Amino acid sequence: MEKKQALERIKKLRSEINHHRYLYHVLDRQEISDAALDSLKHELTLLEDEYPELITKDSPTQRVGGRVVKGFQKVRHDVPMTSLQDVFSDDELFQWEGRISKFLAKKNPQFEYFAEIKVDGFAVSLEYDDGVFAQGSTRGGGVTGEDVTENLRTIESIPLILQSDFSSIGNQLGIRKLFQQYPLVQSILSKKIPKRLEVRGEVYMTKDAFNEANRQQKKKNLPLYANPRNIAAGSIRQLDSTVAASRKLEFFAYDLVTDMGQATHEEGHAIARLLGFRTLDLVRRCKDLQDVIAFWKEIGEKREELPLLIDGIVAQVNDGRLFERLGVVGKAPRGAVAYKFPAEEATTIIEDITVQVGRTGALTPVAVLSPVRIGGVMVSRASLHNFDEIRRLGVKIGDTVVVERSGDVIPKVKGALPGLRPKNAREFHIPKKCPVCGFLVAQKEGEVAFRCSNKNCPAVKREHLYHFVAKQSFDIKGLGPKILDVLMDSALIRDGADIFLLKKEDVEILERFAEKSADNLIRSIQDSKNIEAWRFLNSVGIIHVGEETARTLASLFADSIKKKVVSPRAIHSFFSDFSIEKLREVPDVGPVVAQSIFLWFHDVVHEKFLQKLDGAGIRIILPSRKKDSFAPLRGKTFVLTGELSSMSRDEAKEKIRSHGGAVSESVSKKTSYVVAGENPGSKYTHAEKLGVPILREADFLKLI
């Protein structure tokens, strides 16, 4: 191909590639496949390799990092890059508005706000000369930043050349809507783009990209990255731009600095989007602060579902001229504020470490904390999980610690801050005796847990009853821990079987009860007498037998008997015939679990308990033995780890079961697949060591 022809082809290829970049990164639309787009880029690369003199800075091929700089040059911002003032409550938000009113000398200022999500990213400034990306810089101290142009070039969502011809995309739905919504914008863009244009925004990394980056770190036995913002910031400040190019960084614009005639911040967003910049979809024009608060609450509910990390919303005066008039206070604009979500981490002091006794007799250390507000909730206790965890964390009584709370998750201690350790900090020692009954504490070989040796420990009995009536067990509505405590303290019940022997007259005389509430409780108890087999096996509290193992045992029993409904005695008769060796042949049952099941069904106390349940009228419904014709996952065992974005953990389990598969709580060589969501735990690492196939969420969804 002659040079003239090559030039013409290169121009067309660049235009076509830029067109599809705009569709994908700005409008979230895709006309051709990734493979087809890669093919266009490959052709362009070959032509530019043949004619290197035709390469320009705005060519899509120039995104690939390669140039290593000796150091970052200082860049002075014509307009300082400010930071935002943070507020953490509705009251503080109204106080901010009050300061604006005072500055304007108006009691009731009438203006709109523009609100958008606050992404936890790294702020940068982009400058364009004649529509071509010329320079990118960091915020730095606000007045002076650093030139990171080479790194920013590698980010696909940053346009190397601004969109100026809307004829090819004007029929796109998103473009039509913008033109219809903002007639001024269409008028502005009909004019020539300014010779020099500045846009500001955030470089960020999605949750998926961050998790993938950490998986790669694990494979290389390298330290894990702390959070997406740190890796984004670190990538942009690398002297070797190939590092930034290797990481899946993204960019969105939040401010059009150049005056193009936009009257509001909202119009600035629209212009930026039309010029080729990705802008946020989660935005709202708000007529007052009540609207801002409603938006904040709405975003807070969606927070976990979003593909990127956010820590609140940004609210600012929408009117551009008024915003400029309000000016800056210190390093923060007076007309904008960041309304942060309640912190999910905080520091506090461990005042003491106590020990709780669970339903299996396992002792769990609990940190007693100086009360601290985390996630909008006052926290005074946090789990330390087990005694090994105390040693791992290096925690002492008196330490200042970092405590984490996410959503409804029980608060946990993440680590200590040794630099703040007082001289009188005390080591915690594992108790030799149960703190409830005084019996000796023992640790079985191969187990992490220390357990109370007293089978009749009051704490064990109480916790077992809580478990017995819980959702994944008998699921007795209206019978929670508080009512169980009243029944136990009144000596009306000693074990789970006693619950089904209660009469209305027994409970209606108790505190918290009246005739109607007593009726409702007794009815709920009677309605729960017919129970699914897996729920029953889960309810009786066999050590190491959770929901999944209970389902496996229930299916094993169902496959061996023709009846649909059986008694607790029949369950005992069946499993007491099993040896440990025979139990070990059952899927999802290892040597420790097999021994636990064997010992439970050969304990006279448990045999009498099952007989008592039988006499109380408990009947067990077996799962259907009929094979589902649609069972593509039959014979496959799955283990779930991490958080799935498309469904809850329970929903994923049901999907697997409905397709004939089985779910296990532990990874072994028998495991078919480990499904890894966001923030996978130790199961992921264990699967890697055993060579068990690991499915990402997208691959898992293809199977179901």
N, C-alpha and C positions, 0 to 999 in steps of 0.2 A: 504494500500500500504506500502510495506516495505521501509526502509530508502534508500536502494540501488536503488530501482526502482524510489522512489521519487526524488532522486538526478539526475537520468538520465532524468526524465520528467522535472524537474526544469531547467536543462541545455538547453533542447530543447525549452521550453517555452520562456526562456530569449532570446535565439538566434532568435526565430521567432518574438517576440515582438520588439527586436532591429532592425530586418530586416524591419519591417513595419514602425518603427519610422524613419528609414533612408529614406525609399521611400517617406513618407509623408512630413517630415520636410526638407529634402535636395533636393529630386528630384521632389517634388510636384506631386507625383503619389500615387494612392491608389488601392491596390489589394483586400482588404477586407473592409467591412463596419466598422464604428466606433463602432457599437454594437458588432460586432464579435471580434474586438480588445479588447474591454472592457471585453468580456467573457474570453479571454486568460489571461488578467491581473488578473481577479477574480480567475481563477483556480490557477494561480501562488501564489496569496496571501493566498489562503486556504492551499496550500502545505507548504508554508513557515511558516504559523501559526502553522501547525502540527509539522514541523521540524525547529524551529527557529535557531538551530545551523547551518543550511544550508544557512542562509541569508548572502549575501555579499554586500559590498558597491556599487557594480556596478549593482545590481539587479534593474529592473524597478520599483519595489515596494517601493524603497527607495527615490522616488521623493516626496512623500507626506510629507509635513512638520509636525513637531511634537516636535522637540527638541527646547527648549528655552535656548539661551545662556545668560550668565550674562553680557557679554560685548564683543566687537570685539577685537581680538588680532591684533597687528600690523604686517604687512607683508612688508618686504623690497624687492623691485623689483631688480632682477639681472640686467635687462636692464630697465632704467627709462622709465616710461610711459609719453611721451611728449604730449604737446598740440599743436594745429595747429595755424599758423598765418592766419588771415583772410584778404581777399581782396574783394573789392566790385565793381571793374570795370575792363574792358579789359586793361586799362593803368596800373593799379596796378599789374595785372597778368604779363604783359610784364616787368614791373620793377622787379618783383620777379625773372624772368628768367635772367634779366640783372645782378642781384646780384650773381646768380649761375655762370654765365659766368665769372664775375669778380673774383670770388673765384677760379675757375678752370683755370684762366688766359687764357681763350679762347674767341675769339670774336664771333665765330659762332659754339657753341657746338652742336654736332649732337647726340641727344638722344631722345628716345621715352618717352611719358608719359602714365601713367595708371590712368584713371579717373573713379570714382564711385560716386554714390549719397551719400550725407552726411545726415545720419539719425539723427534726434533729439532724441538721446537716452542717456544711461548711460554707460560709458566705464568700462569694467572689464577685468581681466586677468584670464585665465584658465590654470591650470597646471595638467599634466597627468603623473603618474608613471606606467611604464609598460603597458601603454594603458588604465589605469583606472583613472577616474577623482579623483584627490587627493585634490586640493585646488583651490578656486576662491577668487579673491581679487579686491578691488576697486582701482582706480587710486590714490586717495588721493592727496598728494602733488607732485606726479610724481615719487619720490624716495621710499616713504613709503605709503602703503595703508592699508586697513583693511580686515581681513579674513571674507568673507561672503559666505563661502562654503555651509552652510546649506540652505541658501536662493536660491542660484544658482542651487542646486540639484533639486529644485521643477520645474524648467523650462524644458519642454518637448523637446525643440529644442536644448538643450545642451546635447550631448552624455555622458552617464556615462561610456561607454567603447568605444574605438576607433574602427572603421571599419578596419579589417585587411584581411578578406577573401572576395575577389571580385568575386568569382566564382558564387555566387548566384545572384548577381546584375549586373555582367559584360555585360549581354545582354541588359540591360536597355539603352535606347537611349542616355540619358544624360551622362552615364558612357562611352559608346562607343565613343561619340563625344570628350569627354575630353581626352581619351587615344589617339585618332587619332590626335587631335589638339596639344597635348603636349606629344610627345614620351618620353621625359626626365622624365616626371612625372610617367609614367608607369614603367620606369626603376627604379626610386627612390622607389616606393612603392613595388617593388619586393623584396627589401631588408627589413631587420628588422626595425620596428619602434623604434626610439630612446627610451632609458629607461626613460628619462625625456623630456617632450614636452610641450611647451607653445604656446597658441593661445590667441590673443586678439580680442575683439569685443565689440558690443554694446547690452545692454539689452534695449528693447523698448516695447511699447504697441501700437497695431493697433488703428486706429480711431474708429472702431466698438467696440473694447474692452473698450476703454476709454469712449465712449458714454454710454455703458452698465453700467460701473462702476458708472458714474454720475447719471444714472437713479436709481440705487440702493441707492445712497446717498440721492436723492430726496425723495424716499419712506421712508427713515429713518429720514427725516428732518435734515440731516447732511449737513455741508458745502460742496459745490462742489469742485472737484479737478480742479486746474488751467489749467493743460495741461498734455499730456501723459508722457512727460519726468519727470515731478515732481513726478507723481505717481509711475513710474518705479524706480526712484532713491529712493523714500521713502520706497518702498516695499523691495528693496534689503538691506536697512539699518535697517530693523526691527529685533529686538532681537528674536521675535517669528516667526519661519519660516512658520507657518500655514498662516500667513498674505500674504506672497509672493505666497504660494501655491494656495490661493483663488483668485488670480488675474491672468488674462490671459497674462502673460509676454512672450516675445519672445526674441531670441538671434540670431545674425548673426556674423560671423567672418570676420574681415577685415585685420588681419595680422598674418602670421605664423612666430612667433619670432624665433623658433628653426631652425637652419640651417640643412636642409635635402638635400641640394644640389640644391635647387631652384635657378635659375639664375636671375629670375625677380619676381617682386611683383605679376604679373599675374600668374606665375606658382605656387607661394605660395597660391594664391586663389584656384587654381585647386586642389592642394594637400589637402588643408583644406576641401574642398568639398568632396573629395574622402574618407577622414578619418571619415566623418560623421557630419561635420559642415555645417549649412546653410550659404551660401554666397549670396551676392547680384547679381541679374541678370542684373540690370541696371549699367553696367560697359562698358568701351571702352578703347582699346589700341589706343593712339593718336600719330600720327607721329610728330605733332608740336602743338603749342598753338592755332593755328586757329582751329584745330580739337577739342581741349579742349573747346574752346568757342562755337563751333557748338554743342557739347554735352551738355554744360551748357544751351544753349537756348532750345534745344530739351527737356531736362528734365524739364525746367521751364514751358513749354507748357503742359507737362503731370502731373505736380505737384498735381493739385487738384484731379486728377483721382486715384492717388496712395492710397493704403490702409494704408499707414503710413506717418507720418509727416517728411518732410525733409526741410532743410534750405539752401541747396546749393549742391555743389559737392566737392569732394576732388581730387586734381590732384597731382601726385607725379612722380618723376623720376622712370621709370620702372626698370631700371638696378639695381639689388640689391647691387652689389659691389660699383657702383658709388654713390648710395644712402648713403651707410655707409661712404664712403669717404667724402661726403658733411658734415656730422656730424650734430651738434646741435648748434643753436644760442639761448642762454637763455634757455627757456623751449620748444622751437619749432624746429623741424627738418628743416634744410636748404633745403632739397630736396622735401618737400611737402607743400601744401598750401590748404586752404579751400576757394573756390570761392563762396561767399554767395549770395543768392538772395536778391534783394532789400528789406529792412525792411518793414513790413506791419504795424508797429507801431512806433511811435516816440513821443517825448515830445516837447511841444512848449508853447507859452504864448497866452492867450486870450486877444487881444488888445481891443476888443469891442464885443458887442452882438447886432446885428441888427435884424429886423423883416421883413419877406417876407409875401406877401398876395397871397394865392393860388386861384384856380378856384372856389372853394366853399366859398371863403371869409375867410377861416381859416388862422390864423396868425401862422407862423412858425419861431421860433427863430433860428438865424444862428450865429455861432461863427466866428468872424473875427480874424484870427490867424497870428502870426509872421510866415512868410513863412518857411516851412520845407519840406524836401524831404522824401516822403513815397511811397514805392513800385515803385520807379523810377520816380515819378511824384512830381512836386512842388505843395504843398497844402497850400492854404491861407484861406480857408473857410471850415467849417464843420457843418453839421446839428446837432441841439440840439432837434429836433423832436417836442417837445411841452414844455409848461411852467412847467408842472409837472416834466418833465425830468430834468429841471434845478434844481428844488428843490431836486429831488432824488439824483442827482450827487453832490449837494452842491457846484456848480460852481459859482465863482465870476469873474467879469472883472478884469484882472490882474493876475489870477491864472495860474500856470503851470499845463498843462493837458496832459494826454495820448490820442493821436489821432490814430484811427485805419482806415486803408484803405486796402481792400482786392479785388484784381482784378479790375473790373470796378465799384465796389460799391462806392457810395458817402461816402466820409470820415465822420466819426462820433467821437464825444468826448466820451471816455470810462470812464473818471473819472479825478478828480483833485488830486493834490499832495499838501495837506494842509501845509505840512512842509515847502514848498517853497513859501507860500502866502506872498506877500508884505503887508506892513502896509496900503498902500493906495488902496488896493483891494476894488472894489465897488460891492454892491448888484445890481442885475438886477431887475427892476420892470416891471410888465406887463403893456403895454401902455393902456391908457384909450380911445385913439382915433386911428383910422387907420392911419398908417404912410404915406399912399398914398393919400387918399381923405379927411382925417380929420373927418370922421363920427365916432360916438361912437362904441366902441367894446363891444360885449355882449357874454355871455356864457349861452347856453341853459341848463336846468336841465338834468342831466344824461349824458352830453357830456364833454369830456376833452378839446376840442378845444374852443378857443375864436375866434369869427368871426366878420368881418366888417359888420355893419348893412346896408350898402349902396349897393343895388342890382346893381347899375350902377357904382360901383367903377371901375376905369380904370384898376387897377391891376387884378381884378376879371375877367373882360372882356378879357384881354390879355391872362391870364392863361387858361381861358375857350377855347379860340381859339386854343391855343397850343394843348390842349386835344382833341378838336374837329377833328383835322386833323391827330392825332397820329395813330400809327400802329393798336391799338385795337379799333379804331374808324373808321373814313372815310378812313384813310390810303392813303392820297393824296401824291403821290410821288413828290419830289422836292419842297414841301411846308413846310419848316421847320420854326423854330422860327425867324431866321434872316429875311427871306423873308416876313413872316407875320408882323414883326415889320415895315418893309418898307411900306407894304400895309396899315397898320393901321395908321402910321405916315403921310401917303399921303392922308388919309381920303377916301381911296377907299373901305374899308370894316369896318363895325361896329360890325357885328355878323357873325356867320357861314353861314347863308343863302346868305349874300352878296358875298361870295367866288364864288358861282355858277352863279352869274350874271356878273362876270368879263369878259371883252373882250380883245382880243389880243392888240388892240390899247391902252387900259388902262394901260397895264403893260410894253410894250416895250420901253416906254419913260423914265421909271424909272431907277435909278442907279442899277447896277447888272444885267440888262437885255439887251438882243439884240433880233433881230427878231426870231432867232431859239429858244433861251431859252424861249421867250414869247410863241411861238407856243407849245413847249413841256409842259409848265405849264398849258396852257388852255386845251390841250388834256388830261393831267393827271386829271384835275378837272372834265372834262366831263365824263371821264371813271369811275369816282368814284360815279356817280349819282345813280347807282344801288348798294344798300348796304344791307348786311345781317341784319336781324332784331336785333340780339343781339348787333351788332356793332353800329347800330343806337341808340338803347336805352342806350348804354354806352356813346355815343358821346355827348348827350344833357346835360350831367352834373347834373343828379339828385343826390343830396347829399345822401351818404351811398349806392348808387347803383354802384357796380363795375362790372367787366366782368361776374362773376358767377351769380349774381342776374339778370343781363341783359339777360343772357342765359335762366334763369328760366322764366322770364317774356315773352321772345320771344316764348318759347315753349307753355306757357299758352295761348297766343294770337293765335298761329298756331293751337292749338287743338280746338279752338272755331270758326274758320272760314275756309271756303272751298277754298278760293283764295290762289294763290301762291305768288302773288305780290300785295301789297297794298300801299296806300299813307300815308304820315305823318298825314293827317286829320283822317284817319281810326284808327291809333294808339291812337290819342287823344280821339276820340269818345269812343273807347273800354275801356280805363283805367279811363276816367273821370266818368264812370258809377260805378266804384268800390268804396265801402265804406272802411273805415279803417279796420273794422271788417272782411270784405271779403278778403282784402289784407293779413291780418294776417293768413289766412288759407292757403296761398300759401307757399310751401316749401321754406326754406331759407329766409323767410321774417318775421322778428320779429316786435315788436311794434314800435320801433324807425324808422326802414326802411319803414314800412307800412305808418306811418304818413308822412314821407318825400315824398314818391311816391304820396300819396293823395294830399298833398299840391302843389306839382309840377304841376300835371295835372289839378288842379283847380285854377291855377294862369293865369290871363288874358294875361300877358306878354308872358308866355310860349305858350299859345294857339295861339297867333298871330305869334310867331316864327315858330311854326309848319306849320301854314298856308303859311307863307313866303317860307319855304322849299318846300312845296307842289307846290307852284307857280313856284319855280325854277327848278322843274322837278325831284325832288328826289323820287325814288321808292324803296320800302322796300321788300326784298326777305325773305319770311318766311321759317323756317326750315321744312323739310319733316315731315308729320304726319304719314308716313308709319312706322309701327313697325318693327324693325329689329329682324329677327328670332333668331340671335345670340346675346342674351342680358342677360348674366348670372348675371350682376350687376344691372338689372332693379329694381328700388325701393330702391337702396342703395345710401346714400349720404356720400361723402368722404371729409375730410379736410386734406390738405397737410401742413406739417411743417418740417423745416430742409432741408438739402441738400441731394438729392439722388445721388448715385454714378453711377447707370446704365443708367440714363436718366435725362433730364432737367425737371423742374417743369411743363413746358408747354406740354412736351411730355407725362408726366404722366397723366395730365388732359385729353388729347386727348384719351389716352388708356382707361381711365375710361368711357368717353363719348361713345367711339366706342363699349363698352361692355354694354351699356345701363344705366350706372350709372350717378349720378350727382355729381358736385363738389361745395362745399361751401367755403367761405372765413372765416367763423366763426364757432366755436364749440357750439353746443347746445344739448339738450336732444334728438333732432331729428336726430343728426348725427349718421350714422351707424358705421363709422370707422374713426380714425385719423391715417394717414400714417406718421410715424416719421422717417425722415432721420437723417443725422449727424447734430449735434448742433441744436436740436429742440428748439422752442421758447415757449412763454407763452401758446400757444394753447395746447401744450403737458400737461402742468400743469393743465389747465382748463379741459381737457379731463379726467385726473385722478380724479379730484374732482367730475365730473359728472358721472363717471363710464362708460365713452364711451370706447369701445374696441380700443386698440392701436396696429397697425400693424407695425412691422419692415419691412424694405425694402424687405427682402427675402420672408416674408409672403405675402406682397403685390404682388410681382412678380408671386407668385403661383396663385393668383386670376385672373390675367390678361393673 
